[in-house]
Amino acid sequence: MGDTNSNGNIDESIADTDNIHSDTISGDNKQIEPVQVEASKDNPMGCGTTRGNDPDDNDSNKKSIQKTGQSQLQQSSSNDRMDSDEDSHNQWSKKSKTMSDDDDDNNNRGGSGRHTRSSATLSKLRINFEDSGDENEDSRHYSYSKRDIAEYRNHYPNARSNPKIHDNYDFYTNQIRSHPDGDFIDKIHKNWFGDHRKLEYHHGYIQWLFPLQERGLNISAEPLQKHEIESISKDEKALERLLKSYKLMLDFYGFKLVDENTGEIRRLSGDSYKSRFRNLDTSSHNYLRITRILKCLGEFKYEYLKFSFLEAILRESITENKLSNCLRSCKDYWIETLRSPHERRAIRQYARELVEYRNKGMTPPKSHKAHRPRPTSAAVEKTEKMSSSKDDDDDDHME
């Protein structure tokens, strides 16, 4: 299960742009990741090829479910078709261009806001970040991807925990290597950091670094067990390793974590982020990896890291136009991994504000941030624990 990207209707939309009646980009289709292949003589890194199924899907042949009585919601049969990552990326890029107004007229039109060279040349975005579906997911077409994210938000209620399986705990306590062609986690953090080529083409490590309660393509990686979540969460060293794994992937994508308490991330310094952004914007199999990363963070008390990540992605894709191809996955999947409906609404509102700035030919001030509904940081969590512990001590003393 996981993120999806392909849109079977894009070809038709591009062919006849006059028939585009909605500002909303549908996201009920599947994203694709290279198939995991065991390391061999001809394939020393265990790299895979691409298949037209969801790589983290443990039942890739399941069909989307449509709620009875919603027959008025018409969808082309081509929506059932799944394209490759490359097709999805190319189609999304083309559609971004078709969903623009008269760019030249817009650029020459005067405005009252602050203009920059980059904002003056950006086409208008026609994309809606809707709040519908949070309270009643059955109110519209209930897709396979929505069912997937609903299971995640509910902590996989149907997942069975096998006490005999503890590979993920052993890996995160540096007792075993990842497979295939992997290493101990401490060595991965030390030796793979900055090795962007390996991180791009090796497709067997991501399921080990960010385990989920669902099976991925790497048959050597066991699904995360519920008892492992508890064990890893109680092991401070293991949690520190998970945070290092997040930092490893942030660097690979062109970011760095600047505040561990709030989760704030920024571009890598200088021009070093540019090549990483180009890679992320053109290598769409990384979008499914990001979905996995965000899901995993939410299993281990790092839920608070997601909001700031999404805030940065939205600004880079909408305002800076550096990660424009990430926008669909961010809208339809990454935001959906937020377990708090209040945070989902808040980050969508931020996205709408950025789109409005852009469509007016304006650049939002750097101080313009997403409004988080409530402080959710590691510092707050630690403070609450300390306060609770102190209260318990005081009660004991009074007794």
Salt bridges, closest charged atoms under 4 A:
ASP23 OD1 - ARG126 NH2 3.06
ASP54 OD2 - LYS30 NZ 3.27
ASP56 OD1 - ARG292 NH2 2.78
ASP59 OD2 - LYS62 NZ 3.93
ASP83 OD1 - ARG81 NH1 1.81
ASP101 OD2 - LYS124 NZ 3.81
GLU130 OE1 - ARG140 NH1 3.12
ASP131 OD1 - ARG348 NH1 3.18
ASP131 OD2 - ARG352 NH2 3.47
ASP134 OD1 - ARG344 NE 3.15
ASP134 OD2 - ARG348 NH1 2.88
GLU135 OE2 - ARG345 NH2 1.94
GLU137 OE2 - ARG153 NH1 3.25
ASP148 OD2 - LYS295 NZ 3.15
ASP170 OD2 - HIS166 ND1 2.69
ASP183 OD1 - ARG177 NH1 3.14
ASP186 OD1 - ARG241 NE 2.78
GLU200 OE2 - HIS285 NE2 2.55
GLU214 OE1 - LYS295 NZ 3.68
GLU222 OE1 - ARG215 NH2 3.29
GLU230 OE2 - LYS234 NZ 3.04
ASP251 OD2 - HIS196 NE2 3.08
GLU260 OE2 - LYS247 NZ 2.67
GLU264 OE2 - ARG266 NE 3.17
ASP271 OD1 - LYS274 NZ 3.41
GLU299 OE1 - HIS155 ND1 3.84
GLU299 OE1 - ARG339 NH2 3.38
GLU303 OE1 - LYS306 NZ 2.80
GLU316 OE2 - ARG267 NE 2.77
GLU320 OE1 - ARG267 NH2 3.88
ASP332 OD1 - LYS331 NZ 2.89
GLU336 OE1 - ARG153 NH2 2.51
GLU336 OE2 - ARG348 NH2 2.73
GLU343 OE2 - ARG372 NE 3.56
GLU353 OE1 - HIS368 NE2 2.85
GLU356 OE2 - LYS360 NZ 3.16
GLU381 OE2 - LYS385 NZ 3.73
ASP394 OD2 - LYS390 NZ 3.27
